[in-house]
Amino acid sequence: MPDRPTEHESLAGSTRRPYWTDPDLRPAPSPGESLRGEVRCDLAVVGGGFTGLWAALQAAEADPGRRVVVLEGGPLGFGASGRNGGFVSPSLTHGLAQGVGCWPDEIETLERMGAENFAGLQADVARLGIDCDLHVPGELTLALDEHQVSTLREGYQLHRQHGADVTWLDARAARERVDSPCYRAGMLDPTVGLVDPARLLWGLATAARERGVVVVERSPVRAMVRDGSGMRLRGDEGSVRADQVVLATGAYPALLRRVGAWVIPVYDHVLMTEPLTGEQLASLRWHGREGLTDAGNQFHYYRLTADDRILFGGYDASYHYGGRIDAELEQGASHDLLARHLLEIFPQLEGVRISHRWAGVIDTTSRFTPIFGTSHGGRVAYAMGYTGLGVASTRFGAAVALDLLAGAETERTGLSMVRDKPIPFPPEPLRYAAVQATRAAMAREDRTGRRGPLLRALDVAGVGFDS
């Protein structure tokens, strides 16, 4: 009988929770009160992540007299906003290629609006005094084998055709930027930033509270019903009666059954190393401290933190039957796989220890971009489905949701991306089978360099499964 697989030795003793919100290292602000009794407000926001807090802040600043309440089911940062890699992309379309594939006639507008939103985020962080290590070192996309080189070259040419200031790096130039024996080529996009996501989230919550927004924590909403001319949100020990509601629940249940046709929860796993020594850091030659990713379907993302740790995540994204979300799914073999991959890419880090390991659910749609809409006669608006690129685009999505509640015809609400829904995921058990088949096809292309018939068909439809 073969030996059972053992955990990678670098994982021994690692903390099984997100680094960003580890209370032993990074104390959070004092928690907000939980929902008690009956509360009355003009606008209720369900979900205290990036989308929800941007929506609350924007609403309060646009109308300082507006009574706004944010309802977060856990502590702030419990969901994706406190578990992600902290990459801040200007793209609203999950990258240029996806935007061109889905909305070729609007891509220039979408790129401009994405750049404006990113600049607005930077300006807001500075204006609000949020200390979150937001900086823009750029992102290097790297080819790890020869067939990824041609894929990356196509992406580089597409960016250049659309006026993007990207730089091509051959194998030598790539390794001069960051030293790995795996790198065959690279593309530098100077527009991508990095941030401490939890500190950004906490800063947004503080700014919202300073403007009169009530942010309650550990208060899951169990039901949403119409109540006269408004809506009632029912929790375990209280309720909120609101004139209007923004649903910003990400991958978690959205209180609207229809949303489940378009958004599914996909688990993503992440490692954080202990702080690197000066010798280890020097061995990487990672002097520009760019964000890194690779050109495969199943891709890694990795970056340095302010205290010289390496965050290393991605690759083995997984969907569980029925859209199951459970704390038991946050630890497993994916961390062992990531630990092996980290040392394959950076063998000079042999002996480095993993300090933290965690996972979280990404709100994924079939076209990788969020969905928007209204319900209950326009009293409720929703924005969700960012598919892993929401740190910046949630600010844009929050503005869209508020536009929809106001019934405003804006440049944002006129976009096809906002007006039209993606192809829905099929119901179970077909959903699980379709996701598994797509993942297998993506892995096969990563091994062989050949895009099979299933992936080609999905390309034509503008849909897929993002790892």
N, C-alpha and C positions, 0 to 999 in steps of 0.2 A: 504494500500500500504506500503511495507516495507521501512524502512529508507534507504536512499542512503548511501553507505559506505563512511566513513570519513577518512581523512588522519591521519596516526599515529601521535600522538602529538609530538614525538621526531623530526619529520621532519619540524616542523613549523620554518620558517625563514631560512631554509637551502639554501645555494647557489647552483644554478642549473648549475654547470659547474665542470669540473674535478679539484680536489684539486691540482694535480701535476703541472698543468699549470695555476693556478689561479694567475693573475698578481698582485692582491692586497696583496698576501702573498709571492709569489715566482716569482720575476721578471725574465723574460726570457732574453737571450742575444739580442742585437740589431738585428732586422730582416734583412734578406738578401734582395737584390733588386729583383724586379719582372722582368720577361722576357720582353725585349723591342728589336725590330728590329730583325736582323738575326745574329745568333751565329753559329760558326763552331767549332766542337770538334771531338775528336777521339772516346770518349765514352759518351753517354748520359744515365743517370739513371732516370727513371720515378718513382717518389715516394721517399719522403724524410724521411721515417721511418727507422726502424732498418735495414731491408734488404738493402735498397737503400744506406744508409750511410756507412754500412759495405762494400758494393760492391765498392763504390767510394773510400773509404779509402784504401782498399786492392789493388785496381787497381793503385792508385797513389803511394803507397809505392813500389809496384812491378816494376813500370816504372815511375820514377819521371818526365819524359818528356811527359807523356801522358796527353793530354788535356781532362779533365773530367768535365762534367756539371751535376748537380743534379737538377731536376725539381720537386718541391713540390707544389701541388695544393692549399694548405692552409698555415698557419704558421706552422713551425716545431713543432711537437707534437700534431697536430690537430687530427690525426688518432689514431690507436690502440697503437702506441708506446708511446703516452702520456696519455692513458686512462686505461692501464692495472693495475693489482695488484702488479706488481713488483716481481713476483716469477720467479726465475731463475733455471730451471731444466736442468740437463745434458742430459736428454733423447732426442734423435732425433726422437723417434717413438711414442710419446704421451704416454709414460709409457712402462714398461717392458712387461706387459701382451699383449698390442697391438702389440708390436714388435715381441714377440714370436708367436702370432697368425698369423701375416702376413708374417714374414720372419724368420722362425725357423732356417734355414740353415745359415743365416747371422747375427743372433742376437748378437753373441759374438763380431763380427766386429763392428756392429752398436753401441753396448754399449761402446766398447773401443774408437771409434771415437767420440762418444758423450762426454765421459770423457775428451778426448784430446781437443775437441772444448771448453768445459767449462774452462779447465785450460788455454787455449789460450786466452779466453775472460778475465779471471782474470789478466793474464799477460799483456794484451793490456791496460786494465784500469789503471794498475799501471804504465806501461811504458809511456802512454800518459798523465798521471797526471789528470785523470778524477775523480772529486770529486762527487761520486754518491751513497755513503753509501752502496757499495757492500759488503756484508758479508754472511757467510754461517752458519746459526744457525740450519739448517736441517728443515725437514717438518714432522709434525705429521698428519697422516691420522687417523680419529677417527670414530668409530662406534656409531651411535646415537640411534640405537635400536638393539634388539637381532638378527634379521636376517642379519643385517649388520656385526655382529661379525663373522659369518661363511664366508662371502664374504671377509672380511679383512684378516681372517686367511689364506684363499687360496692365497691371494696376498702375504702375508708374506712368506708362504712356497715356492712360486714361486721365490721370490727374493732370499731366502736362497739357493735354488737349483742352482741359477745362480751366487752365490758367493757374493751377495750384503750384506753389513754390516748393516742390518736393525735389529731393536730391537722390540720385542713384549711387549706390555704393557697391563696388565689386567685392569679392571675398576679402581681399587684403584691406580695403578701406573699411569694410564692416568690422573686421577684427581689430583695426586700429581704434575704432570707436568703443567697442566692447569685445573683450578677448574670449572667444569660445571656439573650439575646434569644429563645432557644428555649423558655423555660419558660412554660407556659400554666396550670399549677396544680401543687400539691404536697401530699404528706402526710408529716408528721413522725412517726416512730415513735421514742420516746425510749429504747427498751430495747436498741437495737442498739449494739454496741461495735466498737472497732477495736484492732488489736494488731500488733506486729511479729512475724510468724509464725515467722521463723527463730529469733529470740531466745527465743520461747516454746518452740520445739522443743528448742533447745540447753539451755534451762533444765530442761526435763523430763528430758532425758538425764542432765544433771548430778545432778539429784535422785535419779533411779533408781540411778545408779552409787553415790551416797553411801549408798544402802540395800542395797548388795550385788548389784545387778543387773549382769550382764556384758553390755555392748553391743558387739557386733562390727560392723565396717563393711566395705564392699567385699567382701561374702561372699554372693553370690547362692545361693539354695537351688535345686538342680536337680531334686530328686526327694524325695518323701515316701512312705514305706512303713511298713507295720505291722512292729513288732519286738517279739515277745512280747506282754507286757501294755501296751507303750507304742508310741511311734512313732520312726522314724529319719529325720532330715533330712540329705540328702547334698549337700555343696557341692563345689567344685572341688578343695580341698586338705584337706578334713576333713568330719566329720559330727557330728551332735548326736543323742544318744539321750535322748528326753524322755518322761516319763509322759503329759504333755498338751501340746497345741499350740493356740495362737491364730493364725489366719491374718488378717493385717491388711495386705494387699498393695495395697489400693485398686484403681487401674485396671490394675495389672500382673498377670501371670498368677498365679492363686491356688493352684496345685498341686492344685486340684480341678476336674475338667472341668465338673462340673455348674454351677459358679458362672458360667461363660461364657454360660449361657442368660439370665442376669438382669443381668449387669454388662457394659457396653461402655465403651471408652475414647474420650472426646471431647476434642479439642484446644481449648484456650482460650488466647487471645493477649493479651499485656499490654505496655503501655508505661510507662516512668517518665521524667518530665522531669528536667532539671537543676533545682537549687534555684531557686525563684522569687526575683526581686528584691523589695524592699519595695514598689516601685511596682506590679509585676505582682500581688503578693498583694493589695494594697489595691484594685486594679481589680476583683477578684472579689467583694469584700465578704463573703467566706466566713468571717465572724468566729466562727461556732459550730463550724467545722471538722468538720461532720457528714460521715458517709459518704453518698455520693450514688448513686442509680441512676435508671433511667427505666422507664416503664410499658409499654414495648413487649414483644412476644414476644422479639425480638432486642434485648436490653438491654445498656447499658453499666453498669459500676460504676466509681466513682472516688472518691478520697479524698486528703487531704493526709498527708504523712509528718511525722515529728518535725523533719526538716531542710527542711521547706517545699517538697518536691517534690510533683508530682501523679502518682499512680498511676492509669492509665486503661486499662481492659481490658473484655473481654467481646465481645458483639454477634455476632461471626462464628464461632460454635462449629462445629467440623467433625469428622465421623466419616470415617475412611478405610477403604476396603474391607478386609474381613477383620480389622478391629480393629487395623490396623497401628500400631505404636508405633516411631518412628524419630527420631533426632536431626535428620535432614534435614527433618522436618515442623515443626520449631520456628520456622523463619523463612520469611516469605513475604508474599504480598499482603495478608494480614489486618493486618499492622502498618501498611502504607501506608493502608489503609482507616481504621484507628483514628486515625492521625495527622491525616487529613482531618476526621474527626468531632470530634476534640478542638478544632480551630480553628473548626469550625462552631458548637459549643456555646459556646466562649470565644474569640470573634474578637479580644478585647483582648490575647490572648496571642500574636498574630502575631510570629514571630521566636523563640519559645521553642524550645530544643533538646531533643531526646530523648536522654537519657543511656544508657538500657538498654531493650532489647526482648527478650522471651522468650515461651515458651509452655510449657504443661504439659498433662498428660492428667487429666481429671476422670473419676472412677468413677461412671458414670451408670446408673440403673435406669429402667424404664419408668414408675414412679410417683414418681420423684425422691427417694425415701427409701431408706435402707440395707436390705440383706437380712441376716438372721441365721440361723444354723443350726449343726448338728453333723454329724459324719461319723465313720467308723471306731469305731462303738460308743460314741460320746460322748467319745472321746479328743481329738477335734479340734473346735474351734468357730471360726466366722468371723463377721466384721462388716465390711461394705464396701458401697459404693454411695451415698455421701453427696451426690453430684450438686452439688458446689460449695458446700454449706452445712455443712461438716464441722468447722470450726475449734472450735466448742463441742460439737457433737453427737457427735464422736468420743469425748469423755470418757464420755458416756452409752453409746455403742456398746461401748466397752471393758468397761464394767461389765456389760452384757448378755452379752458373750462369756464373761466369768468366771462369771456366774450359770449359763450353759448348761453350762460344763465341770463346775461343782459339782453339777449336777442340781437346783439350787435353784428352788423355785417362789416367785418374787418378784412384786411389782407390775410390774416391768419385763418379766419373761418372760411375764406374763399378757396383755400388750398384743397386739391383733390385728396391729399393725405388726410385732411380733417373730415371732408364730406363723405368719403367712401370707406367702406369696411374691407378688410382683407378677406380672403377665402377662409371660411370657418374650419376649424378642426373637426373631423368626424366624431361621432359619439363612440363611447366604449362599446365593445372591445376593439373596434377598428382604430380608434385613436392611438391606443398603446401599440398596436401592431404597425401602424403607419410610422410612428416615431421611431420604433426600433429598426424598421426596414431602412429608414432614411439615415439613421446613425450608422448602420452597417455599410451603406453605400458610401457615406462620407469617409469612413475609415478605410474602405477599399481604395478610394481615390487617393487618399494620403499615402497608402502603401505602393500603389502602382503608377500614379500619375495620370490615370485614365478616368475620365468622367463618364460614369455608366449611364444607361438609358433612364433610370429613375431620376437621377439628379438633373439630367438634361431636360426631362419633362417638367420637373419642378422649376427649373430656370425659366422655361417658357411661360409658366404660370406666375412667376415672380414670388414663389413661396418656397419654404423649406423648413429646416430645423437648425438652429444655431447652437454650436457647441461652446 
